[in-house]
Amino acid sequence: MKFTFTKILLVIFLFSMNNSNAQTYTFPDESEPHEGTWLAWPHSFEYGNAYRNENDATWVAMTNALQANEKVHIIAYNTTERTRITNLLTAASVPLTNVNFIIKTTNDVWMRDTGAVFVRNSAGVLVMQDWGFNGWGGDYSFDKDNTVPTAMGTATGLTPLNLNSILTIEGGSWELDGAGTFLATKSAITAQTNPTTPTGIKALRNVGKTQAQVEAILTQYIGATKFIWLDGWFSQDDITDAHIDGFAKFAPGNKLVTMSQADLLYWGAPQSDIDKLYAASNVNNVVYTKVIIPLTANNVQPTSGAALTYKGSYANYYVANNRVLVPNYNDPNDAVANAIIAGLYPGRTVVGIDCRNLYKSGGMVHCVTQQQPTTTLGTVNHTLENSIDLGIYPNPTNGNASIRFSLTETKSIKVEIYNIIGTKVIDIKESNYNFGESTIPLNLNSLSNGIYICKITSEGKQIASQKLVISK
């Protein structure tokens, strides 16, 4: 009987691993709790020392704003750069407790587009996805950036799901409202006509793929169920071909943050796209409440050199744990935009991040950040305000596994494992664990094949549980 049970478990497990159609995924909303945020620090190896040095202050500010409430995973080009960055942070009195360094060569800093995307599978397990990337249609070198998800996988212990052959798509090109509605421009994802730019004819992202095919892929892999496609546009000033995160963002309470019609026209949007954006509705066909934020009052002036010939956007903000990082430009409208965005996220502090120099390269805060959600697995008791997120790896296991959990505050944690009839079979002594993610190794070799329940308690109260399958 034990042999038969083991065989059945193995067949089911292997089938689910090899049949991608059997698995679906959902993309956690950006405002959900983060384990951390990923940043790729500017360096001098692609664009020179001036580029690196003038952007350092922006990355120091982002790291400082983030580190108090989540981990900051910094990709440094090499060990010399890691030392340089550490010195910069130390000089700025930024605590390093929650700062983690990963050594990886990169072309550039755009983690929203080049980094892995974190989703959950149908069992709630956190999964890392590696989508195709071709340098925004071949505009820039991307050989080093294309392997960033692999490095993220090595650092986290998660094997990226390789979707490179499935779809080429950048994280800044789409928005999801947390309930299934997807918003994007066709120009950045599905365009089938090669646009001509001053640098030549751009490559397509997804040659030969129909919109229906793209939608089917996105339904399976990020949980999109309703699609709002703007036509988008091509511009010599925008290598992304109208990424949505430059001018629109979903916010809590069925809200859509965007610009006035005049500012959208200035941004490059055709009137037909503006009409469609303003009429956008959720999966229940309830029209989103528009929240209008301004552009900068003036053309953006970097800290050195001539002023740019265009204004800056505030829509490219980033929602972190207890913080909202908003691009600022030393402009009169900084305070206006910060106040509007603060009103959308009660309980979070708005932190203005000086993006003047970064904006010279065409990006803002959201473009250079990538969130890693907490590792919520199985059933989590939310009565304690999500104080813990629990996961077991691997699961099923052949005898050796580890428990990973993330805390929003220091807690006393005890681990208990019960068999299917409710008998306690493992009892791990209660210990204190600090804010952030922790790991407890499990030796389960003494247990027979079967289904078990792992329970986490704190001060005598159960706060999380997870099903555990042992199959040797």
N, C-alpha and C positions, 0 to 999 in steps of 0.2 A: 504493500500500500504506500509506503514511504517513497519507493522508487517511482511509482506511477504519479504521485503528487508532484515530485520533483520534475519529472518529464513534462507534465502539463504546464507547470510554472515556467520552465525554460522555453517551451514552445511559444507560450503567450508573450513572454518578455522579448524573445528574439523577433517574433513577428512584429511587435510594436516598434522595435528599433529599426527594422528594415523596410517597413511599409509606411512611407512618409504620408500617404493619403489617410492613414488611420489616426494621425496626430494633428491636432489643431492648437493654435497658440493665440494668446491675447497680449496686447501691449499695455503695461501698466501706465496709468496717467502720470505725467511728470510730477504732479503734486503729491503722489503717494510717497510713503517713507522711503528714503534712500539709505543704502549701505554706504554709498559714497558717490563722488563725482570724479570723472576722468578729465584730465587736462594734458595737452601736449605742449610743453614749454617751448617758446621761440628759441631758435638757435641761429648760428651764423653760417651754417654749412650750405645753405641753399641761396640765401638772399643777402648775406653779409652781416658785419657787426652792427651797422646802424639799425638795420631791421630788428635784430635781436635786442639791442640795448634800449631802443625807444619803446619796445613793448613789454619790457620786464616789469614795469610798475603796474601794468594792468593785471598781469598774472599774480603778482604779489598781492594786489588788492582782492582778487577773486579767491585766492587761497586763504587769505585772512578771513574773509566773509564766510567761507564755507566750513573751515576747520572746526569751529566751535560746536557744530551740530551733526557732522558727518565726516567720513574719511575723505581725504583728497588724494587721489591716485595720480601722481605726476609722472609723465613719460619724459625722461631726460635723454638727450641724444647719446651721451656717453658718460663715463664716470667723472670726467673733468667737468662736464656741464652740471652733473648732480652736485658736485662740491660748490660750484659757482652759485647754483640756485639755493642751496642750503645756506650759503653765506648771505645771499640777498634776503632770504626770509628771516634769518637770525638778526640781521641788521635792522629789519623793520619790526622786530619784536613779535614775530608771528610764531605761536607755539607749534612745535613739530610733532606733538603726540599723535595726532590723527593724520599726519602727512606720510604718504608711502611713495617710494620711488621705484620706477620700472625703467631699466636701461633698454632703450630701443631707438635705432636710427629712424628718423622721419623726414619727409619732405617739407611738411608744413604743420600748421596748428589746428586744422579744422576738424576737431574730434566729432562734431555732430555728423559729419559726412563720412569720415574715414574710420571712425571707431565702431566696435561691435554694438549691436542693438540688443537690449535685454528684454525678454518676454517671459511669459509663463506658459507651460503646457497645460493640457486639460486636467492634470492632476495637481496643478499649482506649483510645480517645480520650476525654479528659475532656469532659463535656457538662454545661452548667448548665441546670437545669429551673426553670421558674416555674409553680408550682401555684396553683390558686385559693385565695383567702383572703377570708373575709367577717367578720372581727372576732369569731371564735369564736361564730358564729351571731348576729351583729349586736349583741353586747354593747357594743362600743367602736368609736370612730371608727377607720377604717383607710385613708382616702383616700391619705395620704402613704406609709404602710407598704406599700400594695399595689404601689407602683412601686419598692420597694427592689431586687428582682431585676434590673430594667432598669438601675439605677445600678451594680449589681455587674457586670453584663455590660459596661457601658461601661468600667469600671475594669480589668477583666481581659482585654478583647478577645474575650470569649466571648459569642456571641449566645444569650440564654436561649431554650430550647425552650418555647414558650407552651402550657401545659397548663391554662390557666384555665377553659376550657370543658369540659375532660375530667373534672376532679375537684377538689373543694375539700377540702384536707387540710393540716393543720399538722404540722410536723416533730416536735413533741413528742408527737403522738398515736400514734406507732408506733415499734416497735423491730424491727430485723432482726438476726439472729444471725451474719451474715457467710457463711452457708451456705444461705440461702433461706427460713428460718423467720421468719414475720412475726407479731408480737404487738401487739394493739391492743384498744381497747374500741369496741363498736358505738355507744355514746352519743356518742363524739367524731367518728365518721366516717359511719356508715351509718344512724343513727336516722332514722325517717320520721314520728315523732310529735313535734309541736312541744312541747317542754317549757315549762312555765310557771315563771317565776322572779319574785322580788320586783320586778324591773324590767320585767316584762311577758312576753309570749310570745316565745321565741327563734325566730330563723330556722333553717331546716335547712341543713346543709352541702350535701347532695347529694340534692335533691328528685327522687324517682322512680327513683333508681338502686338496683338490687337488689344484694345482697351478691355475687352471682356476677359482676355487671358490674364492681363495684369490684375484685374479686379479679383479673379479667382485665386491668384497667388496671394494677394494681400488679405483676402478673407481667411485663407488657411493659416497664414504665417503671422499676422498681427491682429486678427479678429475684426477687421473692418466689415461692416454689413451694409452701409449706405455710403455712396460715393458722390461727392460734389467736385466736379472737374471744371476749373477755370481754363480758358484757352492758354493764358499766359502770353509771354512775348520774348523776343530775343533782342538783346541790347549790347552794344560794344562796352558798356560800363558794368555789365553784370555777367560774370562767367557762369553763374548758376542757372541762367535761363529762367529767372523769376521764381526762386525758391519762395514758398509760401511763408516761411518764418520771418521774412523781412517785412511783411505787411499785414499779417493776420495770425491770431492765436486764440484758441478756445480758452475760456476761463470758467471757474465754478459757477453754478446757478444758471446753466444754459445761456451763457454769454459768449459773445465773439468780439474780441478786441481787434480793432482795425483803425483805419484812417478816414478822414472826411473824403467826400467824392473829389474835391479839388486836389487833395494831397495824393489820393490814389492815382489820379490822372498824371500828376507831377511825377509819381513813382514809376509810371510807365504802363499802368493797367488800362486796357481798352474799356470803353463804357459798358460793353456787354458783360465783361467780367465783373465790373463794379455792381451792375444790376443783379447778377447771379449771386455775388457775395452777400449783398444786402438782403436778398430774399432767402438765404440759406436757412434750412431747418434741420432738426435732429431726426433720429430714427422714428420718432412719434409724430413727425411733421409739424412740430412746434417751432416756429421761427425763432432763431437766436436773437436775444436782446443785444443790439450793437453798443459797444463801448468805444467811443471815439477818442483816440489819443492823437496829439499833434505830431508833426515833424518838428525838427529844430527850427527856431525862428530864423537862424542864419545858416549860411553854408558852413560846414564844419572846418574849423581851423586846428590842424595838428599842433603839437607843442613846438614844432620847428618847421620852417619852410613855408611855402605859400598855402593859402587857404584852398580847400577843395572846391570844386565847382558845383557841389550839390549838398543838400541837407541830409540830416541823419534821422534814422528811425528809432523809436522806442519800443516797437512791437517785438523786437528780438530779445526779450527778457527771458530769464531762466528761473524756474521755481525750484528752490532747494528746501532742505529741512529748516523750518523756522526762518527762512530768508527768501527774499526775491531779489535777484541781481538784475539791475536795470542799466542798460547802456546810457551813459551820460556824456556830455560834450562841452562842458563849461558854457552852457547856453541858457538863456532865460527860460526856455521851455523845459529844462531839466526838472525843475521843481513842480511844474504843472503835471508832467507825465508821471513823476514819482508819486505824487498824491493820488492820481487816478488809479494807478496800479495798486497802491497800498490799500485803497478801498475795496479792491477785488479779493484781497487775501488777508482778512482779519486774523490776527495771531501770528502773522509773519512780518518780519521787519524788512522794509525795502532798503537795499544798499545800492547807491549809485556807483557804477564802475566806469571810470574814465576810459572811454573807447576811442578817443580822438585819433590816436596813432594807428590803432588796429583798423579803424574805419578806412584808412588810406588803402588798405589791402582788400577792402570790400566786405568786412565782417564785423560782427558785434558779439555780445556775450553768449547768446544761444548757439551761435555758430561754432564756438570753441569749447563747449561743455558737452558732456555725455553722462547721463545719470545711470547709476547701477542701483536698482531697487533692492530692498532687503530680501533675504532668502526665505520668503514665506512659503511653507509647504504644508499640505494637509490641513487640518482644522485648527484654526487659531482662535482662542477665546479673546474677543475684543472688548470685554468688559473692563479690562485694565488699560484701555486706551492704546492698544497695540504696543504694549511694553515689551513684547518679545515676538520674534519671528523665528520659526523652527524649521530645520531641514536635516535629513539624514542622507548620507552619501557613502557608497552607492546603495540604492534601494530598488530592487532586491539586492541582497548581499550574500556572499558565500561564507561569511563568518567574521570578517573584519570590516568595520565601518566607522564613521565619525558623525557626531552630532554637531551641526553648526547652528548657531542662533545669534540674533542681533538684538541688543538692548538699547533702549532710549535713555536708560539711567542705570546706575549701579544697583544690582539686585543679588539677593541670596537665592541660588538656584539648586534644585535637587532633581535628579533624573531617576525615573523608575520605569522598568519594562515589565509588562504583563503578558501572559499567554492568552490564547483565545477564550479560555474559560475563566479568566479573571485572576489567576494566580500570579503573584509577583515573583519574577524569576531573576531580576537584576535590580539592585538598589545601589545607586552611586551617592556617596556622602554629599550633603549639602555644603556648597562653597559660595563665596562671593565672586561675582563677575562684573567687570567694569562696562561702561558705555561702549557700544560698538559691537563688532562681531567676535565671537569666541568659538572655539572648537574643542570637543571632548572626544577622545578616541574610545571606541567600543570594541571589546573582545567578546564576540558572540559564539565562539567555537564550541562552547559547552551546550548550546541550545540546538534543538532538533529543527528540521525543516518545518516551516509553518508560518502562520500570521501572528504577529505580536502588536502590541500597542505601546508606544513610547510616550510617557507622560512627563511633563515638566511642571514642577510645583515651586512656589515661592512663599515662604512663611506659612506653609500649610495649605495654600490655595493652588488648585490646578490652573495654570495660565496658558497651556498649549498641549497639544497631543498630535501624534503622527503615526500612521500605520507603518509597520515594518515587516517586510517579507524576507525570510531566510530560505535560500535555495542553494544547497551544496551539490 
